[in-house]
Amino acid sequence: MKRLFVILTFCIGVLHADATIHFGLGAVAGSENFSVENPGTDTREETALLQGVQLKAGYGDISSYAVEVDLGYGRYDKNIFSNKDTDYLYFDISLIKAFDFDAGFYPFFKLGFGTGELEVRRTVTKSLSSGSFFGGLGVYWPVGYGFDVEASVLYRDKSWEDLDMIGDQVESTSYLFEPYLGVNYRF
């Protein structure tokens, strides 16, 4: 507990330097690879395209450290868990480290974790939860008046809630490379 307190105190001190609040909006897409393990059968491999939007809010310095929360909404181009998989809502928390090389843009890397909920149409189950860890690289490009364009790519590793198939549990995992393009406004 002491270590966590020291780490949080250090992060808050570093973030306070020239920190600002920022908000963002962008589009995300990626081909997600699913692995579905049903006891007694071979593992089923599926690929589905995820397309969505993200709203972001963060606090930090564009050229140093920042903390960010994202709320996302997406849809898959095919059904994985039911006859009609619909809305996928997710929430992420990220720690960002950016670098200032006096080049007019700021490369960064991002690490974080998230949780999500996919609406499915099954007799017993109406939604499936997921948890994820992710990391990636990107760049901020200031365009003036507090605005910047953000382009990034994340690798996201997900674990899905087990499905109960009348006595047997179906375990599912997935991963994807997730490109993002958006605009941020910094106060």
C-alpha positions as CSV (number, residue, x, y, z in Angstrom):
1,M,0.0,0.0,0.0
2,K,2.9,2.3,0.8
3,R,4.4,1.7,-2.7
4,L,1.1,2.5,-4.4
5,F,0.9,5.8,-2.4
6,V,4.4,6.8,-3.4
7,I,3.8,6.0,-7.0
8,L,0.6,8.0,-7.1
9,T,2.2,10.9,-5.3
10,F,5.1,10.9,-7.8
11,C,2.7,10.7,-10.8
12,I,0.6,13.6,-9.5
13,G,3.7,15.7,-8.9
14,V,5.0,15.0,-12.4
15,L,1.6,15.7,-14.0
16,H,1.2,19.0,-12.2
17,A,4.1,20.7,-14.0
18,D,2.4,22.4,-17.0
19,A,-0.6,20.2,-16.9
20,T,-3.9,21.0,-18.7
21,I,-7.3,19.3,-19.1
22,H,-8.0,18.0,-22.5
23,F,-11.0,16.5,-24.3
24,G,-11.0,14.5,-27.5
25,L,-13.1,12.7,-30.1
26,G,-12.0,10.2,-32.6
27,A,-12.6,7.0,-34.6
28,V,-11.2,3.6,-34.0
29,A,-11.2,0.4,-36.1
30,G,-9.4,-2.9,-36.0
31,S,-9.6,-6.5,-37.0
32,E,-10.1,-8.5,-33.8
33,N,-9.0,-12.1,-33.6
34,F,-11.2,-14.3,-31.3
35,S,-10.3,-17.7,-29.9
36,V,-13.4,-19.6,-28.5
37,E,-12.7,-22.8,-26.5
38,N,-15.7,-25.1,-26.0
39,P,-15.0,-28.2,-24.0
40,G,-15.1,-31.4,-26.1
41,T,-14.6,-29.6,-29.5
42,D,-11.8,-27.9,-31.3
43,T,-10.9,-24.3,-30.6
44,R,-12.8,-22.0,-32.9
45,E,-10.9,-19.1,-34.4
46,E,-12.9,-16.1,-35.7
47,T,-12.0,-12.6,-37.0
48,A,-14.4,-9.6,-36.8
49,L,-13.9,-6.0,-37.7
50,L,-14.6,-3.6,-34.9
51,Q,-15.5,0.0,-35.8
52,G,-16.3,2.7,-33.3
53,V,-15.9,6.1,-31.8
54,Q,-14.2,7.3,-28.6
55,L,-14.7,10.3,-26.3
56,K,-11.6,11.2,-24.2
57,A,-10.9,13.3,-21.1
58,G,-7.4,13.7,-19.7
59,Y,-5.1,15.7,-17.5
60,G,-1.5,16.3,-18.2
61,D,1.2,17.9,-20.4
62,I,1.2,17.3,-24.2
63,S,5.0,17.0,-24.1
64,S,5.4,14.9,-20.9
65,Y,3.0,12.8,-18.8
66,A,-0.8,12.5,-18.9
67,V,-3.6,10.4,-17.5
68,E,-6.6,9.8,-19.7
69,V,-10.0,8.1,-19.5
70,D,-11.8,7.0,-22.7
71,L,-15.4,6.0,-23.3
72,G,-16.0,4.1,-26.5
73,Y,-18.8,2.7,-28.5
74,G,-18.4,0.2,-31.3
75,R,-20.0,-2.6,-33.4
76,Y,-18.6,-5.8,-34.9
77,D,-19.2,-6.6,-38.6
78,K,-20.2,-10.2,-37.7
79,N,-21.7,-12.1,-34.8
80,I,-19.3,-14.0,-32.6
81,F,-21.3,-15.0,-29.4
82,S,-24.9,-15.0,-30.6
83,N,-27.2,-14.6,-33.5
84,K,-27.2,-10.9,-33.0
85,D,-24.2,-9.2,-31.3
86,T,-25.0,-5.5,-31.2
87,D,-23.5,-2.7,-29.1
88,Y,-20.1,-2.8,-27.5
89,L,-19.4,-0.2,-24.9
90,Y,-16.1,0.1,-23.2
91,F,-14.1,2.3,-20.7
92,D,-10.3,2.7,-20.6
93,I,-7.8,4.3,-18.2
94,S,-4.4,5.1,-19.7
95,L,-1.1,6.5,-18.6
96,I,0.7,8.4,-21.4
97,K,4.3,9.4,-21.7
98,A,5.0,11.9,-24.5
99,F,8.4,13.3,-25.7
100,D,9.3,16.8,-26.8
101,F,12.1,16.7,-29.5
102,D,11.4,20.3,-30.7
103,A,10.1,18.9,-34.0
104,G,6.6,20.3,-34.0
105,F,5.0,17.1,-32.9
106,Y,5.0,14.9,-29.8
107,P,5.5,11.1,-30.1
108,F,4.1,9.1,-27.1
109,F,3.5,5.7,-25.8
110,K,0.4,4.6,-23.9
111,L,-0.3,1.8,-21.4
112,G,-3.6,1.0,-19.7
113,F,-6.5,-1.2,-19.0
114,G,-10.2,-1.3,-19.7
115,T,-13.5,-3.0,-19.4
116,G,-16.3,-3.5,-21.8
117,E,-19.8,-4.8,-22.3
118,L,-21.1,-6.5,-25.5
119,E,-24.9,-6.8,-25.9
120,V,-25.7,-10.3,-27.2
121,R,-29.0,-12.1,-28.0
122,R,-29.0,-15.4,-26.1
123,T,-31.7,-17.2,-24.1
124,V,-30.0,-16.8,-20.7
125,T,-27.3,-14.2,-21.3
126,K,-28.1,-10.6,-22.5
127,S,-24.5,-9.2,-22.4
128,L,-20.9,-10.3,-22.0
129,S,-18.2,-8.4,-20.1
130,S,-14.6,-8.1,-21.2
131,G,-11.4,-6.9,-19.6
132,S,-8.4,-5.7,-21.5
133,F,-4.8,-4.6,-21.1
134,F,-3.3,-2.5,-23.9
135,G,-0.2,-0.7,-25.0
136,G,0.7,1.4,-28.0
137,L,2.5,4.2,-29.8
138,G,1.2,7.4,-31.3
139,V,1.8,11.0,-32.1
140,Y,0.2,14.4,-31.2
141,W,0.4,17.1,-33.8
142,P,-0.6,20.6,-32.6
143,V,-2.6,22.4,-35.3
144,G,-3.3,25.7,-33.3
145,Y,-5.7,27.3,-30.9
146,G,-5.5,24.5,-28.4
147,F,-6.3,21.7,-30.9
148,D,-4.1,18.8,-31.8
149,V,-4.5,15.8,-34.0
150,E,-3.8,12.4,-32.5
151,A,-2.9,9.3,-34.4
152,S,-2.1,6.0,-32.6
153,V,-2.0,2.3,-32.7
154,L,-2.7,0.1,-29.7
155,Y,-2.3,-3.6,-29.1
156,R,-5.2,-4.7,-27.0
157,D,-5.5,-8.2,-25.3
158,K,-9.0,-9.1,-24.1
159,S,-10.5,-11.7,-21.9
160,W,-14.2,-12.3,-22.2
161,E,-16.7,-13.5,-19.6
162,D,-17.3,-17.3,-19.8
163,L,-20.5,-18.4,-21.5
164,D,-22.6,-21.1,-19.8
165,M,-23.5,-23.8,-22.3
166,I,-25.7,-25.9,-20.0
167,G,-23.0,-27.4,-17.8
168,D,-19.9,-26.5,-19.9
169,Q,-18.2,-23.2,-19.8
170,V,-17.0,-21.6,-23.1
171,E,-13.9,-19.5,-22.6
172,S,-13.1,-16.7,-25.1
173,T,-10.1,-14.4,-25.6
174,S,-9.3,-12.0,-28.3
175,Y,-6.7,-9.5,-29.4
176,L,-6.5,-6.7,-31.9
177,F,-4.3,-3.9,-33.3
178,E,-6.4,-0.8,-32.9
179,P,-5.7,2.3,-35.0
180,Y,-7.1,5.5,-33.7
181,L,-7.4,9.0,-35.4
182,G,-8.9,11.9,-33.5
183,V,-8.8,15.5,-32.5
184,N,-8.1,16.8,-28.9
185,Y,-8.7,20.2,-27.4
186,R,-6.4,21.4,-24.6
187,F,-7.5,24.1,-22.2
